[in-house]
Amino acid sequence: MSDQKNRQPPGMTDFALGFIRDDNAKFSPLAAVTGIILLVGTILTVLRFTQGLGAVTNLTNTHPWGMWIGFDLMCGVALAAGGYTTSAACYLFGMKKYHSAVRPAILTAFLGYAMVVVSLLYDVGRPDRLVLAYPFVVQQGTTSLLFEVGLCVLLYLTVLFLEFTPIPLEWLGLRKVRNIAVKLTLTLTILGVVLSTLHQSSLGALFLIAPSKLHPLWYSPYLGVFFFVSSIAAGLSMVIFEGMLSHKNKTLQGRMGKAYLEEHPPLILGYAKAASLVLFGYFMVKVVGITAGDNWHLLLTPYGIWFLVELLGFVALPCFLFAVGSRNKDAGLIKFTAVLTIIGIILNRLNISMIAFNWHLPLDERYIPSWMEIALSVYMVTCLILAFRFIVTRMPVFDEHPDFKEQLQ
């Protein structure tokens, strides 16, 4: 038998030792940069929670939502959509060829939503107000979109945790509990799709209350639809991007099972086809939004040119490139296009939450994030990447645990 088949997942001892050593660890500039990011981020975290928002941010009453909402939360939620798109394709639509991608996608989504909660903690600064029961028992607001978003994020984070639990349960060898968790897969997938549909769209609908602040080219009654459709493209692209980065890392590549390695090439072709179709639909509904608002004349303004850069360069172009890549089976082009799509989704969320928001104000009154806000966002993303790497190198994410090799439930 090959080493791949004989390889056993790390046990409890290896897991514990993983906190203090790595057999393959070597000093590198990347490790040094990571250490600096963690040190600076920790210092700024202490500063934020001891001195308040004013010590680390440029937020004002005019612009109370900044980098942590626009990037960490709104982009984080969109890019974590690979969890519900992949699990829905596999378990609801019977596309079992995507089975090997489900666990990495679920893990990425779970960590992404965890980062969303952490970013909210930084922004709100009141851990007692983020206690799960508080918004729903102490201070209810059932007519508010924020209440709906908070409720759905809480429930979906719980769903993601339950979908993730078979991985640590297999590592712990708790077969009976693990089997119960696996039997819940279909139910959890349905809940995940429903909840994601609700809060992905509601995040866009939040900006419907600010028609005078958001530029007309980005403001539309269809904002909820825009956010939901674009999140599907973001999720599909993120699964391709995560797989690309994982294959480039020798440590992670060594943890990939035979099934994952064999299924990955056709998997990205399927994702490219789906992403191309979704981006085409997204492009069309954006055009409908411009027409419904009768905003064609605004395309000749400076903001209009920037809007066209987003629409043509990061929606229409990726749609075309994904189609070409899938037709020609060009994995390199598909991976490049996935990165381009992710950048486009990030750009769209930042345009709506920051760049095109309060667009009528003079430049000296506009919000520009401080270097500390940016540094803390980088710190949170770095922690997410480290958590992902730590889990996949010790638990059966890219490979199957030898004691639990079985057909798809």
Sequence and secondary structure as in RCSB ss.txt:
>XXXX:A:sequence
MSDQKNRQPPGMTDFALGFIRDDNAKFSPLAAVTGIILLVGTILTVLRFTQGLGAVTNLTNTHPWGMWIGFDLMC
GVALAAGGYTTSAACYLFGMKKYHSAVRPAILTAFLGYAMVVVSLLYDVGRPDRLVLAYPFVVQQGTTSLLFEVG
LCVLLYLTVLFLEFTPIPLEWLGLRKVRNIAVKLTLTLTILGVVLSTLHQSSLGALFLIAPSKLHPLWYSPYLGV
FFFVSSIAAGLSMVIFEGMLSHKNKTLQGRMGKAYLEEHPPLILGYAKAASLVLFGYFMVKVVGITAGDNWHLLL
TPYGIWFLVELLGFVALPCFLFAVGSRNKDAGLIKFTAVLTIIGIILNRLNISMIAFNWHLPLDERYIPSWMEIA
LSVYMVTCLILAFRFIVTRMPVFDEHPDFKEQLQ
>XXXX:A:secstr
  HHHH     HHHHHHTTT  TT    HHHHHHHHHHHHHHHHHHHHHHH GGGT    SS    HIIIIIIHH
HHHHTTHHHHHHIIIIIS  GGGHHHHHHHHHHHHHHHHHHHHHHHHHH  GGGGSTTIIIIIS  TT HHHHHH
HHHHHHHHHHHHHHTHHHHHHHT HHHHHHHHHTHHHHHHHHHHHHHHHHHHHHHGGGG TTTB TTT  TTHHH
HHHHHHHHHHHHHHHHHHHHHHH HHHHTT  HHHHHHHHHHHHHHHHHHHHHHHHHHHHHHHHHHHHT GGGGG
SHHHHHHHHHHIIIIIHHHHHHHHHHHHT HHHHHHHHHHHHHHHHHHHHIIIIISBTTTS GGGS    HHHHH
HHHHHHHHHHHHHHHHHTTSSSSS  GGG     
